[in-house]
Amino acid sequence: MAISYQLKPGERLSEIELAQRLGVSRTPVREALARLVTEGFLEPCTRGYMRRPLQVQDVLDLYEARMAVERECLRYAVERASPLQIAEMQEFLALSRAAAPGTAVQELVELDESFHNRIAAMSGNAELARMLGNLNERVRFIRWIDMEKVGRDSTQKEHGAIADAIERRDTKAAAQLMDEHIALRREQIVEAVTQGLARIFLGDELAK
């Protein structure tokens, strides 16, 4: 609910109301809310919690943090990945390319995340992989919006080029390709946030 903005930016939440809404006791709701605060989705406020606003600077900060983590994951992956891991990555890309035309954007984003998570796993650093997982969750909604514009073909080609650079053990080329793949200019983020807010508050049909 938090990741997909079913909880709207600025919406106030309470343990009691959420427990009733979800049909569970207050204890797991309290634990979930505390975790969402820690992970950056909610903010404590008077008598409860609030979904953090969707703001351009916050998204920009998240993308910059993601780029930094991705660079380190990639550097270690080039150094440490086994031939078997690289072969499995290439097999995964072949399967993802076979996804049917018209595949839902959410599924395309999942495939994209899976590719990046594989690189994080190949780094051999569990903490970097955990950090990337959290960042991906926090930018996922914006990535749904952005994927509609970028399209599947472009993403697949970029993944293939990154995978080939890893296979060649070419750190410099892999890093440059990764930067180009995940970077969003500020104006792109402004546009994605604007469209995202329209969808959240007005609904998909009005936002198109």
N, C-alpha and C positions, 0 to 999 in steps of 0.2 A: 504493500500500500504506500509506503514512503518512497520507494524507488520509482514507482510509476506515477507519483503525484496524485494518487487517489486521495491522499491527504493533501489538501491544497496549501500553497505557500501562505503562511500567516495563520493557518487554521489552528485553533486552540483545541487541545486534546486532554481528556481526563481518564484516569484509570477506570473509574466506575462506568462511564459511558462506553468506553472501548470494550470493557469486559462484557457488558450487556450486548453490545453490537456483535461481538464475536462468539458469544455464548460460552465463555470460559470464566474461570475465577480471576480475581484481581492479581494474584501472585505472578503468573506468567506474563500478564500484561505489564506489570510493574517492571519485571526483569527485561522485557523487550524494549520498553520505553527508555530504560537506563542505558541499554546497549545502543539504541539509536542516537542517543545524545552523545555517547562516546565516539560513535562512528561518523558524527557530523550531520545527521539527517534532521535532528530535532534540537530545540533550545528549551531549557527550563524557563518557565514564566510563572506568574502568579497563579496559584491553584492548578498547576498542571504543566503541560508542555505545549510547544508550538512548532509546527512544521517550518523549517528555516525558509526564508524567502528565496526565490529563484532569481539571483542577481548576476549580472554580467561579470563583475570582478571576481566573485566566488567561482564561477565556471572557468574563467581564465586562470585563476590560481590552481584549480584542480587539473587543468590541462597541462600547465607548466610542471606540476608535481608528477603527473603521469609520464610526461616526456622524460623527466629525470630518472624515474624508476625504470622505465622501459629501456633507456640507454644502458643502465647498469646490468639489467637482466640480459640484454643482448650481448654486451661485452663478455660477460661470464659464459653465456651460452656458446659463443664462438670458440672460447677457450676450452670449455669442459664437455660439450655435448658429445655423446658417443655416436659412432656411425649408425647404430640401431635407432637411436632417438631421432637422428636426422632423417633416416629412411622413413620412420613412422610419421614424421612431420610432413614429408612429401606425399605420403599415402593419404594423410588427412586432407591435404590441399586438393588432391585429385578427387576425393569424395565430396568435398565442399563445392568444387566446381560443377559437380554433377547435380547440384540442387536445382530443382525445377524452376523454370521461369515463372515469375509471379509469386515466388516464395515470400511470405510475410516479412516485413521489415524487422520485427522482433526476432525472428529466426535468423535472419542475416546478421544481425548484431551478435546473436549468440555464437554463430559460426566464427565471426571476427574475434570475439573475446576468447574463444577456444584456441584459436591460433596463437594469440598473444600469451595466453596462459601456458601453452606448450613451451614457448620460448622461456617463460619465467621458470617453469619446471626444469628445463634444460640448463638453467643457470646454476642449479644445485644449491640455491640459497632460498630456504623456506620463508625467511622474513621478507625478502623482496617479493616473493610470490604472494604472500599475504597482503602486503601493502598494495600491490597492483590490483588484487581482488577487491579491496575496499575502494580504491579510486575508480575502478570500472563500475562498481555499483552506483557511485555518487554521480557519475557522468552519463549513466546509461540512458536516461530520459532524453538528454540532449543528443546523444548518439543515434537514438531512434529518429529524431528529427533530421539530423544531418545525413543519415544513411539514405533517406528518401531522395536527397539531391545528388549524392555521390554515386549511388548505384552499385550494383553487384559486380559488374565487369571490371570497373576500375579497381575496386577493392581486391578482387582476386588476382589481378595482374601485379599489384603492389605486393601482395603476400608472396606470390611466386618469386618475385625479384629478391625479396628479403630472404626467403628460404634458400635460394641459390647462393646468395652471398655468404650465408652461414655455412653452407656446404663447402664453399671454397675457403672458408676460414678467413674471410676478408672483413675484418672488423670495421675499417673505415667506410667501405661501401655499404655494409649492413647498417651502420649507424646513420649515414646520410639518408638512405632509403627509409629507415624507420622514422626519422624526423619529418621527412616529407609526407609520410603516410598518416601520421597522427596529429600533425600541427594544424591548428585552426587559427586564422587571423581574427583579430578582435571584431572586425565587421561581420565575420561569419558567425561568431558567438553571439553578437548582438541580434542578428537575424534569427538564429536558432532559439534564443531565449524569448524573443518577441513572439515567434510562432508558437513556442511551447506554452507560454502564458495564455495565448489566445485559445489554444486547445484545452488547457486546464479549466479555464473559466467560461469559455463560450461553447466548447464542444468541437469535435472534429469537423463537422460540416461547416460551421461558421468560420473555422480557422483556415479553411482551404482557399 
